[in-house]
Amino acid sequence: MCQHEPPCPTAQAPDREAARPVAHYPGQGWSLLCNGVLLFGDTGGILPDHTVIAPHRPQSGESGRVAA
């Protein structure tokens, strides 16, 4: 699907969310990427083959900071 040079990551690639958005509707909470991935504001999504991506925001306490 992607016509960019260099091409964006495929929908199956681990870095699939780095693809360029072709439609972006933040008020509705979703974006369509050029690789066919539909991303939602909660960080979940749907792949072109209809596979669901669970939201993957860090949970509280997973910020990467070490307690002093």
mmCIF file of the C-alpha atoms, coordinates in Angstrom:
data_MODEL
# 
_entry.id   MODEL 
# 
loop_
_atom_site.group_PDB 
_atom_site.id 
_atom_site.type_symbol 
_atom_site.label_atom_id 
_atom_site.label_alt_id 
_atom_site.label_comp_id 
_atom_site.label_asym_id 
_atom_site.label_entity_id 
_atom_site.label_seq_id 
_atom_site.pdbx_PDB_ins_code 
_atom_site.Cartn_x 
_atom_site.Cartn_y 
_atom_site.Cartn_z 
_atom_site.occupancy 
_atom_site.B_iso_or_equiv 
_atom_site.pdbx_formal_charge 
_atom_site.auth_seq_id 
_atom_site.auth_comp_id 
_atom_site.auth_asym_id 
_atom_site.auth_atom_id 
_atom_site.pdbx_PDB_model_num 
ATOM 1  C CA . MET A 1 1  ? 0.000   0.000  0.000  1.00 0.00 ? 1  MET A CA 1 
ATOM 2  C CA . CYS A 1 2  ? 2.790   2.449  0.879  1.00 0.00 ? 2  CYS A CA 1 
ATOM 3  C CA . GLN A 1 3  ? 4.142   4.584  -1.940 1.00 0.00 ? 3  GLN A CA 1 
ATOM 4  C CA . HIS A 1 4  ? 6.686   6.484  0.199  1.00 0.00 ? 4  HIS A CA 1 
ATOM 5  C CA . GLU A 1 5  ? 10.456  6.349  -0.307 1.00 0.00 ? 5  GLU A CA 1 
ATOM 6  C CA . PRO A 1 6  ? 11.797  4.708  1.738  1.00 0.00 ? 6  PRO A CA 1 
ATOM 7  C CA . PRO A 1 7  ? 8.692   2.590  2.229  1.00 0.00 ? 7  PRO A CA 1 
ATOM 8  C CA . CYS A 1 8  ? 6.920   2.631  5.570  1.00 0.00 ? 8  CYS A CA 1 
ATOM 9  C CA . PRO A 1 9  ? 6.953   -0.493 7.764  1.00 0.00 ? 9  PRO A CA 1 
ATOM 10 C CA . THR A 1 10 ? 4.391   -3.130 6.841  1.00 0.00 ? 10 THR A CA 1 
ATOM 11 C CA . ALA A 1 11 ? 1.387   -3.849 9.037  1.00 0.00 ? 11 ALA A CA 1 
ATOM 12 C CA . GLN A 1 12 ? 3.133   -7.005 10.297 1.00 0.00 ? 12 GLN A CA 1 
ATOM 13 C CA . ALA A 1 13 ? 6.393   -5.231 11.226 1.00 0.00 ? 13 ALA A CA 1 
ATOM 14 C CA . PRO A 1 14 ? 7.119   -4.560 14.908 1.00 0.00 ? 14 PRO A CA 1 
ATOM 15 C CA . ASP A 1 15 ? 7.490   -0.838 14.122 1.00 0.00 ? 15 ASP A CA 1 
ATOM 16 C CA . ARG A 1 16 ? 4.224   -0.673 12.126 1.00 0.00 ? 16 ARG A CA 1 
ATOM 17 C CA . GLU A 1 17 ? 3.099   2.462  14.007 1.00 0.00 ? 17 GLU A CA 1 
ATOM 18 C CA . ALA A 1 18 ? 5.946   4.428  12.382 1.00 0.00 ? 18 ALA A CA 1 
ATOM 19 C CA . ALA A 1 19 ? 4.050   4.420  9.059  1.00 0.00 ? 19 ALA A CA 1 
ATOM 20 C CA . ARG A 1 20 ? 2.707   7.759  7.822  1.00 0.00 ? 20 ARG A CA 1 
ATOM 21 C CA . PRO A 1 21 ? -0.915  8.642  8.567  1.00 0.00 ? 21 PRO A CA 1 
ATOM 22 C CA . VAL A 1 22 ? -3.152  9.024  5.519  1.00 0.00 ? 22 VAL A CA 1 
ATOM 23 C CA . ALA A 1 23 ? -6.207  10.035 7.569  1.00 0.00 ? 23 ALA A CA 1 
ATOM 24 C CA . HIS A 1 24 ? -6.070  11.545 11.050 1.00 0.00 ? 24 HIS A CA 1 
ATOM 25 C CA . TYR A 1 25 ? -9.142  12.335 13.135 1.00 0.00 ? 25 TYR A CA 1 
ATOM 26 C CA . PRO A 1 26 ? -7.981  13.104 16.694 1.00 0.00 ? 26 PRO A CA 1 
ATOM 27 C CA . GLY A 1 27 ? -11.426 14.390 17.645 1.00 0.00 ? 27 GLY A CA 1 
ATOM 28 C CA . GLN A 1 28 ? -12.832 10.963 16.852 1.00 0.00 ? 28 GLN A CA 1 
ATOM 29 C CA . GLY A 1 29 ? -9.800  9.170  18.313 1.00 0.00 ? 29 GLY A CA 1 
ATOM 30 C CA . TRP A 1 30 ? -8.397  7.333  15.292 1.00 0.00 ? 30 TRP A CA 1 
ATOM 31 C CA . SER A 1 31 ? -5.843  7.456  12.479 1.00 0.00 ? 31 SER A CA 1 
ATOM 32 C CA . LEU A 1 32 ? -5.374  5.336  9.367  1.00 0.00 ? 32 LEU A CA 1 
ATOM 33 C CA . LEU A 1 33 ? -1.759  4.628  8.448  1.00 0.00 ? 33 LEU A CA 1 
ATOM 34 C CA . CYS A 1 34 ? -0.516  4.058  4.897  1.00 0.00 ? 34 CYS A CA 1 
ATOM 35 C CA . ASN A 1 35 ? 0.199   0.401  5.733  1.00 0.00 ? 35 ASN A CA 1 
ATOM 36 C CA . GLY A 1 36 ? -3.516  -0.151 6.427  1.00 0.00 ? 36 GLY A CA 1 
ATOM 37 C CA . VAL A 1 37 ? -3.273  -0.118 10.227 1.00 0.00 ? 37 VAL A CA 1 
ATOM 38 C CA . LEU A 1 38 ? -6.105  1.668  12.011 1.00 0.00 ? 38 LEU A CA 1 
ATOM 39 C CA . LEU A 1 39 ? -4.818  3.213  15.262 1.00 0.00 ? 39 LEU A CA 1 
ATOM 40 C CA . PHE A 1 40 ? -6.994  4.425  18.101 1.00 0.00 ? 40 PHE A CA 1 
ATOM 41 C CA . GLY A 1 41 ? -6.297  7.131  20.670 1.00 0.00 ? 41 GLY A CA 1 
ATOM 42 C CA . ASP A 1 42 ? -5.987  4.534  23.442 1.00 0.00 ? 42 ASP A CA 1 
ATOM 43 C CA . THR A 1 43 ? -2.971  3.028  21.541 1.00 0.00 ? 43 THR A CA 1 
ATOM 44 C CA . GLY A 1 44 ? -4.946  -0.001 20.389 1.00 0.00 ? 44 GLY A CA 1 
ATOM 45 C CA . GLY A 1 45 ? -5.635  -0.739 16.757 1.00 0.00 ? 45 GLY A CA 1 
ATOM 46 C CA . ILE A 1 46 ? -6.752  -3.058 14.002 1.00 0.00 ? 46 ILE A CA 1 
ATOM 47 C CA . LEU A 1 47 ? -4.492  -4.592 11.358 1.00 0.00 ? 47 LEU A CA 1 
ATOM 48 C CA . PRO A 1 48 ? -5.634  -4.952 7.742  1.00 0.00 ? 48 PRO A CA 1 
ATOM 49 C CA . ASP A 1 49 ? -6.311  -8.675 8.340  1.00 0.00 ? 49 ASP A CA 1 
ATOM 50 C CA . HIS A 1 50 ? -8.705  -7.635 11.185 1.00 0.00 ? 50 HIS A CA 1 
ATOM 51 C CA . THR A 1 51 ? -6.307  -8.695 13.940 1.00 0.00 ? 51 THR A CA 1 
ATOM 52 C CA . VAL A 1 52 ? -6.879  -6.551 17.033 1.00 0.00 ? 52 VAL A CA 1 
ATOM 53 C CA . ILE A 1 53 ? -3.957  -4.777 18.694 1.00 0.00 ? 53 ILE A CA 1 
ATOM 54 C CA . ALA A 1 54 ? -4.574  -4.353 22.408 1.00 0.00 ? 54 ALA A CA 1 
ATOM 55 C CA . PRO A 1 55 ? -3.867  -0.911 23.909 1.00 0.00 ? 55 PRO A CA 1 
ATOM 56 C CA . HIS A 1 56 ? -0.249  -0.773 25.051 1.00 0.00 ? 56 HIS A CA 1 
ATOM 57 C CA . ARG A 1 57 ? 0.204   2.354  27.118 1.00 0.00 ? 57 ARG A CA 1 
ATOM 58 C CA . PRO A 1 58 ? 2.545   1.942  30.079 1.00 0.00 ? 58 PRO A CA 1 
ATOM 59 C CA . GLN A 1 59 ? 0.659   1.086  33.235 1.00 0.00 ? 59 GLN A CA 1 
ATOM 60 C CA . SER A 1 60 ? 1.182   3.246  36.312 1.00 0.00 ? 60 SER A CA 1 
ATOM 61 C CA . GLY A 1 61 ? 4.558   2.435  37.802 1.00 0.00 ? 61 GLY A CA 1 
ATOM 62 C CA . GLU A 1 62 ? 6.009   1.427  34.417 1.00 0.00 ? 62 GLU A CA 1 
ATOM 63 C CA . SER A 1 63 ? 7.346   4.847  33.505 1.00 0.00 ? 63 SER A CA 1 
ATOM 64 C CA . GLY A 1 64 ? 10.922  3.601  33.497 1.00 0.00 ? 64 GLY A CA 1 
ATOM 65 C CA . ARG A 1 65 ? 11.852  5.779  36.451 1.00 0.00 ? 65 ARG A CA 1 
ATOM 66 C CA . VAL A 1 66 ? 13.590  4.232  39.399 1.00 0.00 ? 66 VAL A CA 1 
ATOM 67 C CA . ALA A 1 67 ? 12.263  5.090  42.850 1.00 0.00 ? 67 ALA A CA 1 
ATOM 68 C CA . ALA A 1 68 ? 14.753  7.046  44.951 1.00 0.00 ? 68 ALA A CA 1 
# 
